């Protein structure tokens, strides 16, 4: 199957947005994209149209194309749903996980621990964190649930990465992983579900820290836009 330049570009930009290389609110410069991907303006226009349809970018008349920003209220609602779905994965995993899957989960936890103790950054920890969560999704042995979780996770990925930049969040996240692992290992479905829910849910002090991080990134995006306008 032949893949068009527009589709290749769309896939690359989608990955960059999801993986946080383009921050929410950041402007996508068509000329810079032309040079970066060595393509003409036509595939860039087609790729942006596809990304707009998927909700990952927004086009602001006379200002340009920007990575979509989700409002804080909507983000909290999305995290509430995510917490419930992940909680269900934890509950089912505690009941259904195999011996081999438990070994894989323990290994994923060990890599998360190594990432923190070796002083790696939040991005490196995030990738190990993803493997840990993926192990639990698989151990739920519910393909439909795992697919739903993955879809919502893709929408929230830039923001989940952002959370890990909050001071001490990585260490707290690691401790929560340990609690989740112990509950699953013990076959305690209720404890695993609640541990997973609380791990994902944004509330209390975490909500305040998250809003502060959002404001910081919003400020950086505005500064970048002002610099771009000044150069234009």
FIZABA-140390 format. One record per residue (C-alpha): residue in three letters; x, y, z. Coordinates in steps of 0.05 Angstrom, whole numbers. Layout:
# FIZABA-140390
aa  xx  yy  zz
ALA  X  Y  Z
...
This chain:
# FIZABA-140390
aa  xx  yy  zz
UNK  0  0  0
UNK  29  67  -22
UNK  26  122  30
UNK  21  194  6
UNK  68  249  28
UNK  9  283  63
UNK  -6  220  103
UNK  67  210  122
UNK  71  283  144
UNK  6  278  182
UNK  30  215  219
UNK  96  249  237
UNK  62  313  262
UNK  11  271  300
UNK  67  234  335
UNK  103  299  351
UNK  40  329  381
UNK  22  266  420
UNK  93  258  445
UNK  97  330  467
UNK  149  355  418
UNK  97  408  399
UNK  65  437  461
UNK  -9  453  468
UNK  -19  523  439
UNK  45  522  398
UNK  41  550  328
UNK  58  505  269
UNK  99  545  219
UNK  85  519  148
UNK  152  545  122
UNK  190  511  178
UNK  152  446  165
UNK  169  450  91
UNK  243  453  108
UNK  239  401  163
UNK  203  349  121
UNK  229  370  53
UNK  159  374  22
UNK  119  426  -15
UNK  62  467  14
UNK  7  422  -15
UNK  20  360  29
UNK  28  406  89
UNK  -40  437  75
UNK  -71  368  67
UNK  -39  342  131
UNK  -63  402  171
UNK  -134  390  145
UNK  -131  318  171
UNK  -103  340  238
UNK  -157  393  244
UNK  -211  340  231
UNK  -182  296  286
UNK  -182  355  336
UNK  -106  357  346
UNK  -97  425  315
UNK  -139  487  304
UNK  -135  539  249
UNK  -143  611  272
UNK  -160  659  214
UNK  -104  709  200
UNK  -61  680  256
UNK  -42  610  235
UNK  -48  537  256
UNK  -38  518  329
UNK  -35  454  369
UNK  -103  448  402
UNK  -110  467  474
UNK  -163  434  516
UNK  -195  477  571
UNK  -178  460  643
UNK  -250  442  659
UNK  -255  394  600
UNK  -187  365  616
UNK  -208  349  687
UNK  -271  316  660
UNK  -229  274  612
UNK  -182  254  668
UNK  -243  233  709
UNK  -264  186  654
UNK  -193  162  645
UNK  -187  147  719
UNK  -250  104  717
UNK  -227  66  656
UNK  -158  54  685
UNK  -189  34  751
UNK  -230  -18  715
UNK  -166  -44  681
UNK  -133  -50  750
UNK  -193  -87  779
UNK  -196  -137  722
UNK  -120  -146  721
UNK  -120  -164  795
UNK  -169  -220  778
UNK  -142  -243  711
UNK  -67  -230  708
UNK  -25  -291  690
UNK  40  -310  723
UNK  79  -288  661
UNK  42  -221  658
UNK  57  -209  732
UNK  131  -219  718
UNK  126  -169  661
UNK  91  -119  706
UNK  144  -127  760
UNK  198  -115  708
UNK  162  -52  683
UNK  159  -27  755
UNK  233  -40  763
UNK  248  2  702
UNK  206  58  730
UNK  245  54  795
UNK  311  55  758
UNK  289  116  718
UNK  276  155  783
UNK  337  131  822
UNK  384  144  764
UNK  359  215  758
UNK  329  210  689
UNK  282  265  666
UNK  206  264  664
UNK  204  245  590
UNK  247  183  602
UNK  205  164  662
UNK  141  175  622
UNK  160  122  571
UNK  173  71  627
UNK  108  93  659
UNK  72  78  593
UNK  98  7  592
UNK  75  -4  664
UNK  4  19  647
UNK  4  -21  582
UNK  20  -84  621
UNK  -42  -72  664
UNK  -86  -58  603
UNK  -64  -124  572
UNK  -73  -162  638
UNK  -145  -140  641
UNK  -158  -188  584
UNK  -213  -142  557
UNK  -192  -119  488
UNK  -250  -70  481
UNK  -234  -36  547
UNK  -159  -33  529
UNK  -176  0  462
UNK  -221  52  495
UNK  -167  69  546
UNK  -114  76  491
UNK  -157  123  450
UNK  -170  170  508
UNK  -98  164  530
UNK  -74  189  462
UNK  -116  252  471
UNK  -88  264  541
UNK  -17  244  527
UNK  13  314  523
UNK  -20  332  589
UNK  -1  268  625
UNK  71  283  606
UNK  62  354  630
UNK  40  329  699
UNK  107  294  709
UNK  143  361  705
UNK  110  382  770
UNK  160  380  827
UNK  164  313  863
UNK  109  283  818
UNK  155  229  790
UNK  172  203  860
UNK  98  203  880
UNK  79  169  815
UNK  131  114  829
UNK  103  102  898
UNK  33  97  869
UNK  60  46  819
UNK  86  4  876
UNK  18  6  911
UNK  -17  -14  846
UNK  32  -72  836
UNK  23  -98  907
UNK  -53  -96  900
UNK  -52  -133  834
UNK  -1  -184  859
UNK  -45  -197  920
UNK  -106  -206  876
UNK  -142  -149  913
UNK  -187  -124  858
UNK  -219  -68  899
UNK  -152  -41  923
UNK  -122  -45  853
UNK  -181  -7  824
UNK  -178  49  875
UNK  -102  55  870
UNK  -107  62  794
UNK  -164  113  800
UNK  -126  156  849
UNK  -62  150  807
UNK  -96  182  747
UNK  -147  229  779
UNK  -130  302  783
UNK  -156  332  848
UNK  -136  373  908
UNK  -63  397  907
UNK  -50  359  843
UNK  -104  401  809
UNK  -72  466  833
UNK  -3  442  809
UNK  -32  420  743
UNK  -66  488  730
UNK  0  523  747
UNK  36  480  696
UNK  -17  494  644
UNK  -9  569  655
UNK  66  563  647
UNK  60  528  580
UNK  6  576  558
UNK  53  634  574
UNK  109  602  535
UNK  63  591  475
UNK  41  664  477
UNK  113  688  479
UNK  130  644  419
UNK  70  672  381
UNK  91  744  397
UNK  162  730  374
UNK  136  699  309
UNK  91  759  296
UNK  148  808  310
UNK  193  772  260
UNK  136  773  209
